[in-house]
Amino acid sequence: MFNGVKSGLAINEYKNFTVFDRSFLLLFSISTGEDWNRIMYDCSKTAPDCIAGETCGSEYAAVYFISFILLVTYVMLNLFILVII
């Protein structure tokens, strides 16, 4: 869905969605809250405001990232409560 985004403000050669291992590490860093909004803005650029094959993402990026953050926050909150109990 976002493998066409290879560069941006927060997406670079180490943080991108081109291969599975980098995608997994990027989603893990997003789950910690690190620059997730910048990555969302990088992935939400569509034509004519982007360069094809370099910075073009999807119009559904905001829905994906906000739902991902909500889901991960819910899981982490439950794990924190479990440790306390």
C-alpha positions as CSV (number, residue, x, y, z in Angstrom):
1,M,0.0,0.0,0.0
2,F,2.9,2.4,0.8
3,N,5.8,0.8,-1.1
4,G,5.8,3.7,-3.6
5,V,7.0,6.1,-0.8
6,K,10.7,6.0,-0.8
7,S,11.6,9.4,0.6
8,G,10.0,12.2,2.6
9,L,10.4,14.2,5.8
10,A,10.5,11.1,8.0
11,I,10.9,8.3,5.5
12,N,14.4,7.6,4.3
13,E,16.6,4.7,3.2
14,Y,16.3,3.0,6.6
15,K,12.7,3.8,7.5
16,N,10.5,2.8,4.5
17,F,7.9,0.3,3.3
18,T,10.0,-1.2,0.4
19,V,10.9,-4.5,2.0
20,F,9.3,-6.6,4.8
21,D,12.0,-6.2,7.5
22,R,12.2,-2.4,7.1
23,S,8.4,-2.2,7.1
24,F,8.2,-4.2,10.3
25,L,10.8,-2.0,12.0
26,L,9.0,1.1,10.8
27,L,5.7,-0.1,12.2
28,F,7.4,-1.0,15.5
29,S,8.8,2.5,15.8
30,I,5.4,3.9,14.9
31,S,3.8,1.8,17.7
32,T,6.2,3.6,20.1
33,G,4.8,6.9,19.0
34,E,8.0,8.1,17.2
35,D,7.1,10.5,14.3
36,W,4.0,8.6,13.3
37,N,2.3,11.8,12.2
38,R,5.2,12.8,9.9
39,I,5.2,9.3,8.4
40,M,1.4,9.6,7.9
41,Y,1.8,12.9,6.1
42,D,4.6,11.4,3.9
43,C,2.4,8.5,3.0
44,S,-0.7,10.6,2.3
45,K,0.7,12.6,-0.6
46,T,-1.1,11.9,-3.9
47,A,-0.9,13.3,-7.4
48,P,-0.2,16.1,-8.4
49,D,1.7,16.9,-5.2
50,C,4.1,14.0,-5.4
51,I,6.7,12.4,-7.6
52,A,5.6,9.1,-9.1
53,G,7.5,6.1,-7.8
54,E,9.3,8.3,-5.2
55,T,6.9,10.1,-2.9
56,C,3.4,9.0,-3.9
57,G,1.4,7.3,-1.2
58,S,-2.3,6.6,-0.7
59,E,-5.3,8.7,0.1
60,Y,-6.2,6.2,2.8
61,A,-3.0,6.7,4.8
62,A,-4.7,8.8,7.5
63,V,-7.3,6.1,8.1
64,Y,-4.7,3.4,8.2
65,F,-2.3,5.2,10.6
66,I,-4.9,6.5,13.0
67,S,-6.5,3.1,13.3
68,F,-3.1,1.5,13.7
69,I,-2.2,3.9,16.5
70,L,-5.5,3.3,18.2
71,L,-5.2,-0.5,18.0
72,V,-1.6,-0.5,19.3
73,T,-2.4,1.9,22.1
74,Y,-5.3,-0.3,23.2
75,V,-3.0,-3.4,23.2
76,M,-0.2,-1.6,25.1
77,L,-2.7,-0.2,27.6
78,N,-4.1,-3.7,28.2
79,L,-0.5,-5.1,28.7
80,F,0.3,-2.4,31.1
81,I,-2.8,-3.1,33.2
82,L,-2.0,-6.8,33.1
83,V,1.4,-6.2,34.5
84,I,-0.1,-4.1,37.3
85,I,-2.7,-6.7,38.2
